[in-house]
Amino acid sequence: MDVISEVGDWYMGMYSRLIFPRLLELSMSGQELSRYRQALLASVRGEVLEIGFGTGLNMPYYGDGVTALTAIDPNEGMAAIATPRIQASMVNVNLQTANAESLPMPAERFDAVVCTWTLCSIPHIEQALAEVYRVLKPGGQFFFIEHGLSPDRSVGSWQRRVTPVQRRIADGCHLDRPMANLIKDVFPQVELREFYATSLPKLIGYFYQGVATKSPL
């Protein structure tokens, strides 16, 4: 049984590093998602942290107001696809392999934190959001777009049923997290809109998009 377990762990590790980054690139690069990225990032300014950088699909939408970008992702396999986008950008990018639950940065470091379709897959989401709050400067902003639990009872019920399978095939992704409540538990001020994406099944396409602000001094 130990040998079987070791082989399974090896396979899942290879899947996560080599196969999943390419599946993520294919699934997250559509036109509708690109429009959401562009709209969300238009107001981002200053020194920025992006958690869950993935394959770098946000890079084309960072404007001149971004002075520096620190990007983290726990999956080092993403870098092979992300690096050409970093090299093509005018933004100074520092890409690191790190977990959002334990950010290797001092408190009150960043003007903004960006997170796009990432909170669904972080194992300890409450801890990660607390870390986001910690590294933001007073009055700093958290820009996010995520998918999560639908208020439609029938859709939500199916999301809960499918999530155990989804977590296995999508590198930890949960379909059933109540993103609004989780973010509001940490941030005192949250501007938010919730909606279904037009090009995705409702099961995976209920989106939370907004900006949360850290309390000023």
N, C-alpha and C positions, 0 to 999 in steps of 0.2 A: 504493500500500500504506500510506503514511503517513496518508492521509486515512481509509482504512478503519480503521486502528488508532485514530485519534483519535475517530472516531465510536463505535467499540466501547468505548473508555475512557469517553466521555461517557455512553453508555447504561448501563454498569455503575455509574458514579457516581450516576446518577439512580435506578437500581434500588436501590442501597444506601441512599440517603438517603430516598427517598419510598415505595418499595414494600416493601422488606424489613422496616422497622419494623412495618408493619401485619401482615405475614405472621408475624413473631415474636410479636406480641401475640396473634394468633389461636392459634398453635401452643403457646404456653407458658402459657396461662391456664386450663388444665383443672383439675378438682377434685383429681385425684391429685397433680399437681405443686404445687398450692397447699398440700396437706397436708404435703408434704415441706418446702416453704419454712417453714411455720409451725413444724414440729418443729425444723428447723435453727436458726432465728433466736430461739427461745425463751430461749436462754442468752446471747445477745449483750448485752454491757454496755459502758458507757463511750463514749469517742470512737472512732468507727467509720469505716473506709474500705470502700466497696463498689466493686469493679472490675467492669466490664461491667454497668452499671446498667440498660441497655436502656430499656424502657418503664416502669420503676418498679414492677414486679409484686411486689417484696418489701416495699414501703412499709407495707402494712397489718399486717405481722407484726413490725415493730420495736416492742419494748416500752418501758415507762417507764424502764428502766435505760440506754437509749441517750441520752447527753447531747448528742451532735452527730453528724451523718452527712455525710461528704464522699463524693460519688458521682462516678465518672468513667465515660465511655464514649467510644470513638474516633469513633462515628457520631453526628454532630450532629443527624441526622434523628430520633433517638429522642426528643429533648426535647419535641417537639410533643405526644406522647402522654404522656410522663412528667410534664409540668408540672402538670396537674390533680391527680395523685396527691400530688405534693409539696405543693401548696397545701392539700390536704385533711388533711395529716398534722400532728400536734403536734410532730414531730421537726424540729429546725433542720437544713435540708439545704443543702449547698453543691454544686451540680451543675457539673461541669467537663468540657470536651472534652479528653481526654488518652489516651495509650496506656499500657497496663500495663507495657510493657517499659522505660519511662522515666518513672517517677512524679515529678511536680513537688513532692514533699514532702520535708522533712528526715527523717533517720534517727530511729528510735525515737519516732515521733509518735503512733501509734495503739494503743489497747488491743486492738482486734480488726480483722480484715479479713474481708470477706464476698465470696464468689464463687459464683454459682449458674449453672451451664450456660454458662460463659464461657471456660474454659481451652481448650476444644475449638477455638476460633476465633482464639486469639492466635497470630500468626505465630511468635514466638520465645518459646515457653512457658517454657523454662528461665530465660531472662532475666527474664520476668515474675515467676516464683516467687521468684527471688533478690531482686527489688525488693519483693515482699510481705514477705519476711523482713526486709529492711533497714528498712522503715518501721514495723514492729511494735516496741513496747516489749519489753524483756526479760521473758519470761514471757507475752507477748501471744499471742493465739490466732487462727488462720486457720480460719474456718468455710467449708466448701465442700460442694457437691453438683454432680457432673459426670457426663456420660455418656462412655463410652470403650470401649476394647478388651475384648471378651468373652473369658473363658478357654475357652469352647467353640470348638474348632478350626474347625468348619464356619462358625459365626457370624463368628468373627474373620477367616476367609478372605474372606467376602463383604464385611465391613466394609472391608478393604483394597482390594477391587476397586471398591467404590462411592465411596470417599472422594474421588477426583479429581472426580467429578461433584458430590458433596455440597458440596465446597468452592466450586464455581461458583455453585450455586443458594442456598446458605445462608451467604453472606458469610464464607467462610473456614473453615467448620466441618469438623473432622476426626472421623471415626467411630472411628478406630483408635489413639488415643493411650492408652498404659498409665498411666493417671492415678495409680495408687497408687505405682508406681515413681518417677514424676517428682516427686511431692510428697515421698516419703521420701528422695529424693536431696538435698533442701534442708532439711527439718525433722527434728530428732533424735527427736521424739516425735509419733506420729500414731495417733489412734484412728479406725478405719475400718471400715465395713461395705460390702460389695458385693452387688448384687442386681439382678434384672430388674424393671423397672416392670411392673405388671400390665396397664396399658392401652395399652402401646406395643409395636410390633414389636421383636423381640430385636435386630435390626440397629441400632436407634437407642436401645434402652431398657436397656442395661446401665449401671447407675449406681454411682458411688463417692460415698459420703456420709461426712463425718467432721469432725474437729477436729484441727488440727496446732498444736503449741505451740513457740514460740521458746525457746531456752535462757535460763534466768534468769542474772542476773549472777553 
